[in-house]
């Protein structure tokens, strides 16, 4: 079985800042080994994206593309992407969005949640040295651009930390939207949301009406996320798991039994980030 996360590091080490992808790939490899996560993430390094990389998306829970961009705002941008054609953001002809589009067309289903970490570069001529300095000892930080759905990172931030922050930011936004949608459907006020990092619980609802959702649900398909949201909202009316409780859940998520089984299956392959 393939690891749940795949990282594509794209670039030519002999073309100046085009070496950024391979450089970060090397750092990720060391970090994953030190953290004991090498079986959770597959690293794929290549000069450029190919149609064949669609096969590497099969069976994944999440994909990350790392590349350098000539016109990328410094120092980095980090954003979630969807299938599309004819979009160029890096120094390579086939962009990640096009790979996702081919996946959609050939597999007949949506690709896994996918993100691009694009690093601003200056020189890409053959034989040029790498001009971007990456210092892992400096202070880390990020700035979320909610208008452009981009994450602008400190030039010295580790890519794995950037990924964690971006996923949690995306989780908070998406979960808040789904809570608001189903709360209105159920006719209750939109409850306060807190992100959880629990290892054994996907959600909880306290006696004050606050709801906590595990941020790792962001790896799950939307129907599964909606089931967990419906489950916790159901506790606003029934703080138990009685037949009355499941009746409330069924009004929000009629296929809750199927979604609960899917949750259990997806949980087996969730990364330990």
C-alpha positions in Angstrom: 0.0 0.0 0.0 1.3 3.5 -0.9 2.1 6.0 1.8 -0.9 8.4 2.4 1.1 11.5 1.5 3.1 12.1 -1.7 5.5 15.0 -2.2 6.7 15.9 -5.7 9.9 17.9 -5.6 10.4 19.3 -9.1 13.6 20.9 -10.5 17.0 20.5 -12.1 19.9 20.8 -9.7 22.1 22.1 -12.5 19.8 25.1 -13.3 20.4 27.7 -10.6 17.3 28.2 -8.4 15.6 25.3 -10.2 17.5 23.3 -7.6 15.3 24.5 -4.8 12.9 21.6 -5.2 15.6 18.9 -4.9 17.2 20.9 -2.1 14.0 20.9 0.0 13.4 17.3 -0.9 16.7 16.4 0.7 15.8 18.3 3.9 12.3 16.7 4.0 13.9 13.2 3.6 16.2 13.9 6.6 13.3 15.3 8.7 11.0 12.4 7.9 13.7 9.9 8.9 14.4 11.7 12.2 10.7 11.8 13.0 10.1 8.2 12.1 7.6 9.2 9.4 9.4 7.8 6.3 6.6 5.2 5.8 3.9 7.9 5.8 5.3 10.1 3.0 6.7 9.2 -0.4 9.1 11.7 -1.9 9.3 11.8 -5.7 12.1 14.0 -7.2 12.0 14.7 -10.9 13.3 17.4 -13.4 9.7 18.2 -14.4 6.1 17.0 -14.0 5.0 14.3 -16.4 1.6 12.8 -17.2 2.9 9.6 -15.7 2.9 11.3 -12.3 -0.9 10.8 -12.3 -0.2 7.2 -11.3 1.6 8.4 -8.2 -1.5 10.1 -7.0 -3.5 6.9 -6.8 -4.5 5.9 -3.3 -3.2 9.1 -1.6 -4.8 11.2 1.1 -2.8 14.3 0.2 -0.3 15.6 -2.3 2.3 18.4 -2.1 4.1 19.9 -5.0 7.4 21.8 -4.4 8.9 23.9 -7.1 10.6 27.2 -7.9 8.9 30.1 -9.7 10.3 33.0 -11.6 7.4 35.4 -10.9 6.5 34.1 -7.5 6.1 36.7 -4.7 9.1 36.4 -2.4 9.9 34.3 -0.4 7.2 31.6 -0.9 3.6 31.1 -1.7 1.6 28.1 -0.4 -1.9 27.4 -1.7 -4.3 24.6 -2.3 -4.9 23.8 -5.9 -7.7 22.1 -7.9 -7.7 20.4 -11.4 -7.3 22.9 -14.3 -5.6 23.2 -17.6 -3.2 25.8 -19.0 -2.1 27.3 -15.7 1.6 28.1 -15.3 3.2 29.1 -12.0 6.6 27.5 -12.1 9.5 27.0 -14.5 8.1 23.8 -15.9 5.6 23.3 -18.7 3.2 20.9 -17.1 1.9 22.5 -13.9 0.5 20.5 -10.9 -3.1 21.7 -11.8 -2.8 19.9 -15.1 -1.6 16.7 -13.5 -4.7 16.9 -11.3 -6.9 17.5 -14.3 -5.5 14.4 -16.0 -6.2 12.4 -12.9 -9.8 13.6 -12.9 -10.2 12.6 -16.5 -8.5 9.2 -16.3 -9.7 8.1 -12.8 -13.2 9.5 -13.0 -12.9 10.9 -9.5 -11.5 13.9 -7.6 -7.8 13.9 -6.9 -6.6 13.9 -3.3 -6.3 17.3 -1.6 -3.3 19.0 -3.2 -1.1 21.9 -2.3 1.8 23.8 -4.0 4.8 25.2 -2.2 6.3 27.6 -4.8 9.6 29.3 -3.9 10.6 32.5 -5.5 13.7 32.1 -7.6 15.9 34.5 -9.7 18.3 32.6 -12.0 17.4 29.4 -13.9 20.2 29.2 -16.5 22.0 25.9 -17.0 25.2 25.9 -14.9 24.1 28.7 -12.6 24.5 28.2 -8.8 21.6 28.2 -6.4 21.1 31.8 -5.3 18.4 31.3 -2.7 19.8 30.9 0.8 17.9 28.6 3.1 18.9 28.9 6.7 17.1 26.5 9.0 18.3 28.2 12.2 16.4 31.5 11.7 13.1 32.4 13.1 10.1 30.7 11.5 6.9 32.5 10.6 4.1 32.8 8.0 1.4 35.2 6.8 -1.9 33.9 5.5 -3.4 35.9 2.6 -7.1 35.1 2.9 -7.9 37.0 -0.3 -5.6 35.0 -2.6 -5.8 31.8 -0.4 -2.0 31.8 -0.2 0.4 31.3 2.6 3.5 33.6 2.4 6.2 32.0 4.5 9.3 33.3 6.2 12.3 32.6 3.9 13.8 30.5 6.7 10.8 28.4 7.5 11.0 24.6 7.1 8.6 23.3 4.5 7.2 20.7 6.9 6.3 23.4 9.4 4.7 25.5 6.6 2.6 22.5 5.6 1.4 22.0 9.2 0.3 25.6 9.6 -1.3 25.7 6.2 -3.3 22.5 6.8 -4.5 23.8 10.2 -5.5 27.1 8.7 -7.4 25.4 5.9 -9.0 23.1 8.4 -10.3 25.9 10.6 -11.8 27.7 7.5 -13.4 24.7 6.0 -14.7 23.3 9.3 -16.2 26.7 10.2 -18.0 26.8 6.9 -19.5 23.3 7.3 -20.5 23.9 11.0 -22.3 27.1 9.9 -24.1 25.3 7.1 -25.4 22.4 9.2 -26.1 24.5 12.2 -28.5 26.6 10.1 -30.0 23.5 8.7 -30.7 22.2 12.2 -32.0 25.6 13.4 -29.4 26.2 16.1 -26.9 29.0 16.6 -23.5 28.5 15.0 -21.4 27.0 17.8 -17.8 28.0 18.8 -15.1 25.9 17.0 -11.8 24.7 18.4 -9.3 22.6 16.5 -8.1 19.5 18.3 -4.9 17.4 17.9 -6.3 14.4 19.7 -5.0 11.0 18.6 -8.1 9.0 19.3 -11.1 11.3 18.9 -12.3 13.1 15.7 -14.6 15.5 17.5 -16.2 16.4 20.8 -19.0 18.7 22.1 -18.9 20.1 25.6 -21.8 21.0 27.9 -21.4 24.7 27.0 -22.1 23.9 23.3 -18.5 24.3 22.1 -17.4 21.9 19.4 -13.8 20.6 18.8 -12.8 19.0 15.5 -9.6 17.2 14.9 -7.6 19.2 12.3 -6.5 16.0 10.7 -10.0 15.6 9.3 -8.7 17.9 6.5 -7.2 14.8 5.0 -10.6 13.2 4.7 -13.2 13.5 1.8 -15.8 16.3 2.4 -18.7 13.8 3.0 -16.7 12.2 5.8 -16.0 15.6 7.3 -19.6 16.5 7.1 -20.5 13.3 9.0 -18.3 14.3 11.9 -19.7 17.8 11.9 -23.3 16.4 11.9 -22.3 14.0 14.7 -21.1 16.7 17.0 -23.9 19.1 16.1 -26.3 16.2 17.1 -24.9 16.4 20.6 -26.3 19.9 20.9 -29.7 18.3 21.1 -28.8 14.9 22.5 -25.7 14.5 24.7 -25.7 10.7 24.3 -25.8 8.1 21.5 -29.4 7.1 21.9 -31.7 6.3 19.0 -32.9 9.9 19.3 -29.4 11.1 18.8 -28.9 9.1 15.7 -32.2 10.3 14.4 -30.9 13.9 14.7 -27.7 13.0 12.9 -29.7 11.3 10.1 -31.6 14.5 9.4 -28.2 16.2 8.6 -26.4 13.2 7.1 -28.8 10.5 5.9 -25.9 8.2 4.9 -24.2 8.5 8.3 -23.6 4.8 8.7 -21.7 4.6 5.4 -19.7 7.7 6.3 -18.8 6.3 9.7 -17.3 3.2 8.0 -15.4 5.4 5.5 -14.1 7.4 8.5 -12.7 4.3 10.0 -11.1 3.2 6.8 -9.5 6.6 6.0 -8.3 6.9 9.6 -6.0 3.9 9.0 -3.9 5.9 6.5 -3.8 9.4 8.1 -0.3 10.8 8.3 1.2 11.4 11.7 2.1 15.1 11.0 
